[in-house]
Amino acid sequence: MGARSDQFPIVTDPAGGSLALSALFVALSLLTLFILLGALRMRAWLAGIIGLLVALVVAVVTVMAVLALAYVLNQSGQTNTLGEFPAQAGGLFIFLSSILGWIGVAVTG
């Protein structure tokens, strides 16, 4: 049974299809190049891949920790408490606003 053209709108769309096809050819050619270079210098290639994976794990764990902190602070009501204190500070709010901004960035992730 053949596939209809409306089942694959990204591939059959004139603008999106050509862009996706071009990206596929570029990605496949780069992948072929990297595999060939890796076969020639396997030890350096493996060291690079391992370094990349370690950096990726560190980045993912960091983002997960920030999102976990944001979740805990939002669910426990600490976000409201941290926002109410500077709001009641009056004239000192000028000095506390930068700290409040930093806390806001940490809380929202």
C-alpha positions, 0 to 999 in steps of 0.5 A: 500500500503506497503512502499518500502525500498528505501523510508526510507534510514536512517532506512533501511541503515545497519549502520545508521539504527542500530544507529538510532534505538539504539538512539531511544531506549535510548531516549525512555527509558530516556524519560520514566524514566524522566516522571516517576520521574516527576510524583513522584516529580512533583513540582521539575520536573516543577521547573527544566523544567521552569528553563531549558526553561528560560535558553533556551530563554535567550540563543536564545535571545542572539544568535538572538541579535548577529546575528541581530547586524551582519546583521545590521553592514554588510548591513550598511557598518560598517564592511568595515569601521571598517576594513579599520581604522586598516589597515591604522594604520601602526605600531599601527596595532599590538595594534589594531589587538586584538580589530579588532579580537574582533569586527570581532567575534561580527560582524560575530556572 
